[in-house]
Amino acid sequence: MNSCNERSSVMLAVAAILAAGCATSGGGPVAPVALESRSGSNVTGTLSLRQKEGGVQLSGEIRGLPPGSIHGFHVHEKGDCSAPDASSAGPHFNPAGAPHGKAGSGAHHAGDMPNVVADDKGVAVVDVLVAGATLDAGPGAIAGRAVVVHRDPDDYSSQPAGNAGPRVACGVIP
């Protein structure tokens, strides 16, 4: 093998190692999600999902919310936002069959996330880790499911879904 081929092989190996490191350390966006209006709302948004150690990081913005309002925010079972009210997304993602609750505080669905809060311009900034979730195959896989924004706050206790009201935005996780 000549030195040019050896250098090329080494460079390819280094590139593969760096790419693998980025995939596991959350080095870049893995899955973009476009939130589309549902239930007659004007709510839209853009999220980026990254695989991180311990779960999937959701980051981005949700726009068109009433200023200062609070909204339920969940991963739903089905990656289908086709219904005008997003009912096609099904219930919250819940592979363990747990009761609905607050993430990080006792039993809860795998798709339960903290409420989002809109600022005085109707924009909610999202930066949340869905603990235990993965973009890879497995019981915690959220790829192919939907992210849903609800009209009302999640009360974290009403069963089965927190009494968060109609679904005002929905986006499929690729």
KAHUWO-V688796 format. One record per residue. N is the residue number from 1. NEAR is the number of other C-alpha atoms within 8 Angstrom. D_FIRST is the distance of its C-alpha to the first C-alpha in whole Angstrom. Layout:
n:near:d_first
N:NEAR:D_FIRST
N:NEAR:D_FIRST
//
This chain:
n:near:d_first
1:4:0
2:5:4
3:6:7
4:6:8
5:8:6
6:9:7
7:8:10
8:8:11
9:8:10
10:8:12
11:8:15
12:8:15
13:8:16
14:8:18
15:8:20
16:8:21
17:8:22
18:8:24
19:8:26
20:8:27
21:9:28
22:10:30
23:10:31
24:10:33
25:9:34
26:11:36
27:9:34
28:7:35
29:9:38
30:8:37
31:9:40
32:11:42
33:12:46
34:11:49
35:16:52
36:10:55
37:12:58
38:14:60
39:11:64
40:8:65
41:8:64
42:9:62
43:14:59
44:12:55
45:11:52
46:11:49
47:13:47
48:13:43
49:13:42
50:13:39
51:14:38
52:10:39
53:8:39
54:7:43
55:12:43
56:16:43
57:13:44
58:13:46
59:11:47
60:11:48
61:11:52
62:14:55
63:10:57
64:9:61
65:12:62
66:8:66
67:10:66
68:9:66
69:10:65
70:10:64
71:14:62
72:15:60
73:14:56
74:11:55
75:15:52
76:15:54
77:12:53
78:11:52
79:12:50
80:11:52
81:13:54
82:6:56
83:8:60
84:9:62
85:11:62
86:15:59
87:9:60
88:10:58
89:13:55
90:8:57
91:8:58
92:13:56
93:11:53
94:10:54
95:9:52
96:6:54
97:6:57
98:9:58
99:9:61
100:15:61
101:13:61
102:13:59
103:12:56
104:4:55
105:7:59
106:7:59
107:10:59
108:12:58
109:16:56
110:16:52
111:11:53
112:15:55
113:12:54
114:9:57
115:10:59
116:11:58
117:11:60
118:15:61
119:10:62
120:7:65
121:7:63
122:13:62
123:14:58
124:12:57
125:11:53
126:11:52
127:8:49
128:9:49
129:8:47
130:12:48
131:8:47
132:9:46
133:12:45
134:13:41
135:9:40
136:6:38
137:7:39
138:6:42
139:5:46
140:10:45
141:10:43
142:11:45
143:9:43
144:9:45
145:15:48
146:17:50
147:13:51
148:14:55
149:12:57
150:14:61
151:11:64
152:11:66
153:12:65
154:12:63
155:8:66
156:9:64
157:8:66
158:9:68
159:8:66
160:6:64
161:11:63
162:12:64
163:10:67
164:13:65
165:8:66
166:9:65
167:14:61
168:17:61
169:16:57
170:16:54
171:13:51
172:14:48
173:13:45
174:8:42
//
